[in-house]
Amino acid sequence: MHNLGSVIKLLRLEKGIKQVDLCKGICTPSYLSRIENNRMIADIEIYSHLFEKLGLDYEDILNDEINSFNKIEEWYNNLLSNKSSNIDIEQLRKIAIAAGGEEYLKFQIVYCRYQLQNNKLEEAEKLIKYLKKIVQVGHNRNFFIYSNVLLLFHFLKKNYDEETRAGLDLILLKGFETLGEDYEIGIFYFNLAYCYLNLYLYDRSIYYAKKALSIFNDNYYFNRAIDCQILLGIGYNNSGFFEESVKSYKRAIRLLNFIPKKEQRRYLSNIYNNLGYCYEIATDYREAIQYYKKGLSFNNINEKLRTYVNLTRSYYNLKDYTRASHYLQLGIHIKDKLPLNEQQLQLDIFSLLLRKNIPIKEIINIQKTSIDYFMNNKLWGLTADYSLLFANLYEQHRHYRRANQMYKIAYYSKEQQIHK
């Protein structure tokens, strides 16, 4: 039995009990503080009374000799691999408490990961606040797992700056790569690359995506290698390296031969849409359309909406308004089945553009709705592109002040994309 003080501290914080209240009639607050920080080992009687106040039996803790290490690690690995698990979480909690402070701390960290993967962000956030007070930076397994859980939390909250900070805290720890298996290290690098992509730091995203890819290739983790190639494709495309981007997507397609056919569909939808966007950025709209159409047969409803928007936009740029209207109507047919998102707003914009004699009041309304949404959700690429489009519309209506405002927003959005 070790680090009982950490267990007491964690349980006390979980229950919202102050030191002065927990130790009342047992010991002094300063004495309890020393116990909680594992600076001293107290008498059995003191531990017994403290645990009793926390709702636990000290004898049960001492007598439970089940080793929790393998069970918690198994649970964590199942979460990383998105595998189902029949682990009794409450039983595992009791086992972890019996094993001692570090094992119970590990349980809480992995339990936080479990909450995140079940979209229980509020519960996870409360636990993270406690863990921040307990987990110490150092060359140990718990800090490694905690850092990865923190990355996932900030990613889900879209706090990409905080996510980066959590990743760098781990990277700065000398020899951190020895704290996890290759698969875990690869996931860590991939998540960091994804974070940098969302911060528009494409060089850094490409750097860490390559590190992750090297690990996944060496260990034949084909699904993860495909994810990395897609991430590299996005990074290269946004950095202006069109040919490298296309190569990455085509490598991803070749890797599909190594995974089950039932898993290939979701990748093909993503890859074909991204390839289409590569050619669209290069203004090769006809080639873009071919890839968008290839992706349609693999799309689910959300992906279909995105593809219809892409096809509408590409045909519009080709001035083929008949086909643009066709895909616009297909998109409108399904958009109301989904919650508001950027795809629906783009359809609203093109519904306006493909009409004749558009009243200025309608232009202003859709401009405010869409640009505000894009900016509030930090969709800077869309903000820049559609601000320029609205600027052009305002100029056609001789509303030069509004056009100037749109140019300023477009400039600001592009600055946000390269702000670091």
C-alpha positions as CSV (number, residue, x, y, z in Angstrom):
1,M,0.0,0.0,0.0
2,H,1.4,3.4,-1.0
3,N,0.4,7.0,-1.5
4,L,-2.7,6.7,0.6
5,G,-2.5,10.5,1.0
6,S,-3.1,11.0,-2.7
7,V,-6.3,8.8,-2.4
8,I,-7.5,10.8,0.6
9,K,-6.9,14.1,-1.2
10,L,-8.6,13.0,-4.4
11,L,-11.6,11.6,-2.6
12,R,-11.9,14.7,-0.4
13,L,-11.8,17.0,-3.5
14,E,-14.3,14.9,-5.3
15,K,-16.7,15.2,-2.4
16,G,-16.1,18.9,-2.0
17,I,-14.9,18.5,1.6
18,K,-12.5,21.1,3.1
19,Q,-9.4,19.9,4.9
20,V,-10.6,21.5,8.1
21,D,-13.9,19.6,8.0
22,L,-12.4,16.2,7.1
23,C,-9.7,16.3,9.9
24,K,-12.0,17.7,12.6
25,G,-11.7,15.5,15.7
26,I,-9.0,13.4,14.0
27,C,-5.9,15.6,13.5
28,T,-4.9,19.2,12.6
29,P,-5.3,20.6,9.1
30,S,-1.5,21.0,8.7
31,Y,-1.1,17.3,9.7
32,L,-3.7,16.3,7.1
33,S,-1.9,18.4,4.5
34,R,1.3,16.5,5.1
35,I,-0.6,13.1,4.9
36,E,-2.3,14.2,1.6
37,N,1.0,15.2,0.1
38,N,2.6,11.8,1.1
39,R,5.2,13.6,3.3
40,M,4.4,11.3,6.2
41,I,2.8,8.0,7.0
42,A,0.2,8.3,9.8
43,D,-1.0,5.8,12.4
44,I,-3.5,3.2,11.2
45,E,-6.2,4.7,13.5
46,I,-5.9,8.1,11.8
47,Y,-6.2,6.6,8.3
48,S,-9.2,4.5,9.5
49,H,-11.1,7.6,10.8
50,L,-10.3,9.7,7.7
51,F,-11.5,7.0,5.3
52,E,-14.6,6.5,7.4
53,K,-15.5,10.1,7.0
54,L,-15.0,9.7,3.2
55,G,-17.4,6.7,3.2
56,L,-14.9,3.9,2.9
57,D,-13.7,1.1,5.0
58,Y,-9.9,1.2,5.6
59,E,-9.8,-2.5,6.3
60,D,-11.4,-3.3,3.0
61,I,-8.9,-1.1,1.2
62,L,-6.0,-2.9,2.9
63,N,-7.4,-6.4,2.4
64,D,-8.2,-6.0,-1.3
65,E,-5.1,-7.3,-3.0
66,I,-6.4,-7.4,-6.5
67,N,-3.9,-5.8,-8.9
68,S,-5.7,-3.1,-10.8
69,F,-2.8,-2.2,-13.1
70,N,-3.7,-4.7,-15.9
71,K,-7.4,-4.0,-15.7
72,I,-7.1,-0.2,-16.0
73,E,-4.5,-0.5,-18.8
74,E,-6.8,-2.9,-20.6
75,W,-9.7,-0.5,-20.2
76,Y,-7.6,2.4,-21.5
77,N,-6.3,0.5,-24.5
78,N,-9.9,-0.5,-25.4
79,L,-10.9,3.1,-25.3
80,L,-8.0,4.1,-27.5
81,S,-8.9,1.4,-30.0
82,N,-12.7,2.2,-29.8
83,K,-13.3,-1.4,-28.7
84,S,-16.2,-2.4,-26.6
85,S,-15.5,-3.4,-23.1
86,N,-17.4,-5.4,-20.4
87,I,-15.4,-4.0,-17.5
88,D,-17.5,-3.2,-14.4
89,I,-16.4,0.4,-13.8
90,E,-17.7,0.6,-10.2
91,Q,-15.9,-2.6,-9.3
92,L,-12.8,-1.4,-10.9
93,R,-13.0,1.9,-8.9
94,K,-13.0,-0.1,-5.7
95,I,-10.1,-2.2,-6.9
96,A,-8.1,0.9,-7.8
97,I,-8.8,2.4,-4.4
98,A,-7.5,-0.7,-2.8
99,A,-4.3,-0.7,-4.9
100,G,-3.2,2.7,-3.7
101,G,-2.9,6.3,-4.7
102,E,-1.2,6.1,-8.1
103,E,-3.5,3.3,-9.3
104,Y,-6.6,5.2,-8.2
105,L,-5.3,8.3,-9.8
106,K,-4.8,6.3,-13.0
107,F,-8.4,5.1,-12.7
108,Q,-9.7,8.6,-12.5
109,I,-7.7,9.7,-15.5
110,V,-8.9,6.8,-17.6
111,Y,-12.5,7.3,-16.3
112,C,-12.2,10.9,-17.6
113,R,-11.3,9.6,-21.0
114,Y,-14.3,7.3,-20.8
115,Q,-16.6,10.2,-20.1
116,L,-15.1,12.2,-23.0
117,Q,-15.7,9.3,-25.5
118,N,-19.3,9.1,-24.3
119,N,-19.8,12.9,-24.9
120,K,-20.1,13.7,-21.2
121,L,-18.1,16.9,-21.4
122,E,-19.5,18.6,-18.3
123,E,-18.7,15.6,-16.1
124,A,-15.3,15.3,-17.6
125,E,-14.5,19.0,-17.1
126,K,-15.3,18.7,-13.4
127,L,-13.0,15.8,-13.0
128,I,-10.2,17.5,-15.0
129,K,-10.4,20.4,-12.5
130,Y,-9.7,18.0,-9.7
131,L,-7.0,16.1,-11.6
132,K,-5.1,19.4,-12.3
133,K,-4.6,19.7,-8.6
134,I,-3.4,16.2,-8.2
135,V,-1.4,15.1,-11.3
136,Q,2.2,16.2,-11.1
137,V,4.4,16.9,-14.1
138,G,7.0,14.2,-14.3
139,H,8.4,11.1,-16.1
140,N,5.5,8.8,-15.1
141,R,2.8,6.9,-16.8
142,N,-0.1,8.8,-15.2
143,F,1.2,12.2,-16.5
144,F,1.5,10.7,-20.0
145,I,-2.1,9.4,-19.9
146,Y,-3.4,12.6,-18.3
147,S,-1.7,14.7,-21.0
148,N,-3.4,12.7,-23.8
149,V,-6.8,12.9,-22.1
150,L,-6.3,16.7,-21.7
151,L,-5.5,16.9,-25.5
152,L,-8.8,15.1,-26.3
153,F,-10.8,17.3,-23.9
154,H,-9.5,20.5,-25.4
155,F,-10.0,19.1,-28.9
156,L,-13.7,18.4,-28.2
157,K,-14.1,21.8,-26.6
158,K,-12.3,23.3,-29.7
159,N,-9.8,25.0,-27.4
160,Y,-6.9,24.3,-29.8
161,D,-4.5,26.7,-28.1
162,E,-5.0,24.9,-24.8
163,E,-4.7,21.5,-26.6
164,T,-1.3,22.6,-28.1
165,R,-0.1,23.7,-24.7
166,A,-1.0,20.4,-23.1
167,G,0.9,18.6,-25.9
168,L,3.9,20.7,-25.6
169,D,4.0,20.2,-21.8
170,L,4.4,16.5,-22.5
171,I,6.9,16.9,-25.4
172,L,9.2,19.0,-23.2
173,L,9.5,16.1,-20.8
174,K,12.7,14.4,-21.7
175,G,12.2,10.8,-22.7
176,F,8.3,11.0,-22.8
177,E,8.1,8.6,-25.7
178,T,9.2,5.7,-23.4
179,L,6.0,6.2,-21.3
180,G,3.6,4.8,-23.9
181,E,3.4,2.1,-26.5
182,D,4.1,3.0,-30.1
183,Y,0.4,3.1,-30.9
184,E,-0.2,5.6,-28.1
185,I,2.7,7.8,-29.2
186,G,1.4,7.7,-32.8
187,I,-2.1,8.8,-31.6
188,F,-0.5,11.6,-29.5
189,Y,1.4,12.9,-32.6
190,F,-1.7,12.6,-34.8
191,N,-3.9,14.5,-32.3
192,L,-1.2,17.2,-32.1
193,A,-1.1,17.4,-35.9
194,Y,-4.9,17.7,-36.0
195,C,-4.8,20.5,-33.4
196,Y,-2.2,22.5,-35.4
197,L,-4.3,22.0,-38.5
198,N,-7.2,23.7,-36.7
199,L,-4.9,26.5,-35.7
200,Y,-3.9,26.9,-39.4
201,L,-0.3,26.1,-38.5
202,Y,0.1,23.8,-41.5
203,D,3.9,23.3,-41.3
204,R,3.7,22.0,-37.7
205,S,0.6,19.9,-38.6
206,I,2.5,18.2,-41.5
207,Y,5.6,17.7,-39.2
208,Y,3.6,15.8,-36.5
209,A,1.4,14.0,-39.0
210,K,4.6,12.6,-40.6
211,K,5.9,11.5,-37.2
212,A,2.6,9.7,-36.5
213,L,2.6,8.2,-40.0
214,S,6.1,6.7,-39.5
215,I,4.9,4.9,-36.4
216,F,1.7,3.6,-37.9
217,N,3.5,2.5,-41.1
218,D,6.2,0.6,-39.1
219,N,3.6,-1.2,-37.0
220,Y,1.1,-1.8,-39.8
221,Y,-1.7,0.2,-38.3
222,F,-3.3,0.8,-41.7
223,N,-6.4,2.6,-40.5
224,R,-4.3,5.1,-38.6
225,A,-1.9,5.4,-41.5
226,I,-4.8,6.3,-43.8
227,D,-6.0,9.0,-41.3
228,C,-2.4,10.5,-41.4
229,Q,-2.3,10.5,-45.2
230,I,-5.7,12.4,-45.3
231,L,-4.4,14.8,-42.7
232,L,-1.2,15.4,-44.7
233,G,-3.3,15.9,-47.8
234,I,-5.3,18.7,-46.1
235,G,-2.1,20.3,-44.7
236,Y,-0.3,20.2,-48.1
237,N,-3.3,21.6,-49.9
238,N,-3.7,24.5,-47.5
239,S,0.0,25.2,-47.7
240,G,-0.2,25.4,-51.5
241,F,1.6,22.1,-52.3
242,F,-1.1,20.8,-54.7
243,E,0.9,17.8,-56.1
244,E,2.0,16.6,-52.6
245,S,-1.6,16.8,-51.4
246,V,-2.9,14.7,-54.3
247,K,-0.1,12.2,-53.7
248,S,-1.1,11.8,-50.1
249,Y,-4.8,11.2,-50.9
250,K,-3.8,8.6,-53.6
251,R,-1.5,6.9,-51.0
252,A,-4.5,6.7,-48.7
253,I,-6.5,5.0,-51.5
254,R,-3.8,2.4,-52.0
255,L,-3.7,1.7,-48.2
256,L,-7.5,0.9,-48.4
257,N,-6.5,-2.5,-49.9
258,F,-5.2,-3.5,-46.4
259,I,-8.4,-2.9,-44.5
260,P,-11.8,-4.7,-44.6
261,K,-14.1,-3.6,-47.4
262,K,-16.8,-2.5,-45.0
263,E,-14.4,0.0,-43.5
264,Q,-13.4,1.4,-46.8
265,R,-16.6,3.3,-47.6
266,R,-16.3,6.1,-45.0
267,Y,-12.7,6.7,-46.1
268,L,-13.6,6.9,-49.8
269,S,-16.2,9.5,-49.1
270,N,-13.7,11.7,-47.3
271,I,-10.8,11.1,-49.7
272,Y,-12.8,11.8,-52.9
273,N,-14.3,15.0,-51.4
274,N,-10.8,16.2,-50.3
275,L,-9.4,15.4,-53.7
276,G,-12.2,17.3,-55.4
277,Y,-11.4,20.3,-53.1
278,C,-7.7,20.1,-54.2
279,Y,-8.7,20.5,-57.8
280,E,-11.3,23.1,-56.9
281,I,-8.7,25.2,-55.1
282,A,-6.5,24.8,-58.3
283,T,-9.5,26.1,-60.3
284,D,-9.7,22.9,-62.2
285,Y,-13.5,22.7,-61.6
286,R,-14.2,19.9,-64.1
287,E,-11.7,17.6,-62.4
288,A,-13.1,18.6,-59.0
289,I,-16.6,17.7,-60.1
290,Q,-15.5,14.2,-61.2
291,Y,-14.1,13.5,-57.7
292,Y,-17.1,15.0,-55.9
293,K,-19.4,12.7,-57.9
294,K,-17.2,9.7,-57.1
295,G,-17.7,10.4,-53.4
296,L,-21.5,10.7,-53.7
297,S,-22.0,6.9,-53.8
298,F,-20.2,6.5,-50.4
299,N,-21.8,9.5,-48.6
300,N,-24.0,9.4,-45.6
301,I,-26.6,12.1,-45.3
302,N,-24.2,14.7,-43.7
303,E,-21.5,14.0,-46.3
304,K,-24.1,14.1,-49.1
305,L,-25.0,17.7,-48.1
306,R,-21.4,18.7,-48.1
307,T,-20.9,17.1,-51.6
308,Y,-24.0,18.8,-53.0
309,V,-22.7,22.2,-51.8
310,N,-19.3,21.4,-53.4
311,L,-20.9,20.5,-56.7
312,T,-23.2,23.6,-56.6
313,R,-20.2,25.8,-56.0
314,S,-18.1,24.2,-58.7
315,Y,-20.8,24.4,-61.4
316,Y,-21.5,27.9,-60.3
317,N,-17.8,28.8,-60.9
318,L,-18.1,27.2,-64.3
319,K,-21.1,29.4,-64.9
320,D,-23.2,26.3,-65.5
321,Y,-26.1,27.6,-63.6
322,T,-28.5,24.8,-64.7
323,R,-26.4,22.1,-63.1
324,A,-25.6,24.3,-60.1
325,S,-29.3,24.7,-59.5
326,H,-29.8,21.0,-59.8
327,Y,-27.4,20.1,-57.0
328,L,-28.6,23.1,-55.0
329,Q,-32.1,21.6,-55.0
330,L,-30.8,18.2,-54.0
331,G,-29.1,19.9,-51.1
332,I,-32.1,21.9,-50.1
333,H,-34.1,18.6,-50.1
334,I,-32.1,17.2,-47.2
335,K,-30.8,20.3,-45.4
336,D,-33.8,20.6,-43.1
337,K,-33.2,17.1,-41.7
338,L,-30.0,18.3,-40.1
339,P,-29.1,20.9,-37.5
340,L,-27.8,24.2,-38.7
341,N,-24.2,24.1,-40.0
342,E,-22.0,25.8,-42.6
343,Q,-23.2,23.6,-45.4
344,Q,-26.8,24.7,-45.0
345,L,-25.7,28.4,-44.9
346,Q,-23.8,27.9,-48.2
347,L,-26.9,26.5,-49.8
348,D,-28.8,29.6,-48.6
349,I,-26.1,31.8,-50.2
350,F,-26.3,30.0,-53.5
351,S,-30.1,30.0,-53.4
352,L,-29.7,33.8,-53.5
353,L,-26.9,33.9,-56.1
354,L,-28.8,31.7,-58.6
355,R,-31.8,34.1,-58.6
356,K,-32.2,37.1,-60.8
357,N,-32.8,40.7,-59.5
358,I,-31.9,39.9,-55.9
359,P,-33.2,42.6,-53.5
360,I,-30.4,44.2,-51.5
361,K,-32.3,43.6,-48.3
362,E,-32.1,39.8,-48.8
363,I,-28.4,40.0,-49.6
364,I,-27.8,41.9,-46.4
365,N,-29.8,39.4,-44.3
366,I,-28.0,36.3,-45.6
367,Q,-24.7,38.0,-45.5
368,K,-25.1,38.8,-41.8
369,T,-26.5,35.4,-40.9
370,S,-23.8,33.4,-42.8
371,I,-20.7,35.6,-42.1
372,D,-21.6,35.9,-38.4
373,Y,-21.9,32.1,-38.2
374,F,-18.6,31.4,-40.0
375,M,-16.8,33.9,-37.8
376,N,-18.3,32.8,-34.5
377,N,-17.3,29.2,-35.3
378,K,-13.8,30.3,-36.5
379,L,-14.4,29.0,-40.0
380,W,-11.9,31.5,-41.4
381,G,-11.6,30.0,-44.9
382,L,-15.3,30.2,-45.5
383,T,-15.4,33.6,-43.9
384,A,-12.8,34.9,-46.3
385,D,-14.2,33.3,-49.5
386,Y,-17.8,34.4,-48.9
387,S,-16.9,37.9,-47.7
388,L,-15.2,38.4,-51.1
389,L,-18.3,37.0,-52.8
390,F,-20.6,39.4,-50.9
391,A,-18.2,42.3,-51.6
392,N,-18.6,41.6,-55.3
393,L,-22.4,41.6,-54.9
394,Y,-22.4,44.9,-53.0
395,E,-20.3,46.5,-55.6
396,Q,-22.8,45.4,-58.3
397,H,-25.5,47.1,-56.3
398,R,-23.2,50.2,-55.7
399,H,-23.1,49.7,-52.0
400,Y,-19.4,50.5,-51.7
401,R,-19.3,51.0,-48.0
402,R,-20.7,47.5,-47.4
403,A,-18.3,46.1,-50.0
404,N,-15.4,47.7,-48.2
405,Q,-16.5,46.2,-44.9
406,M,-16.6,42.8,-46.6
407,Y,-13.0,43.3,-47.9
408,K,-11.9,44.1,-44.4
409,I,-13.5,41.0,-43.0
410,A,-11.9,38.9,-45.8
411,Y,-8.5,40.4,-45.0
412,Y,-9.0,39.8,-41.2
413,S,-10.0,36.2,-41.8
414,K,-6.9,35.5,-44.0
415,E,-4.8,37.0,-41.2
416,Q,-6.4,34.6,-38.7
417,Q,-5.4,31.7,-40.9
418,I,-1.7,32.7,-40.8
419,H,-1.7,34.4,-37.4
420,K,1.0,32.2,-36.0
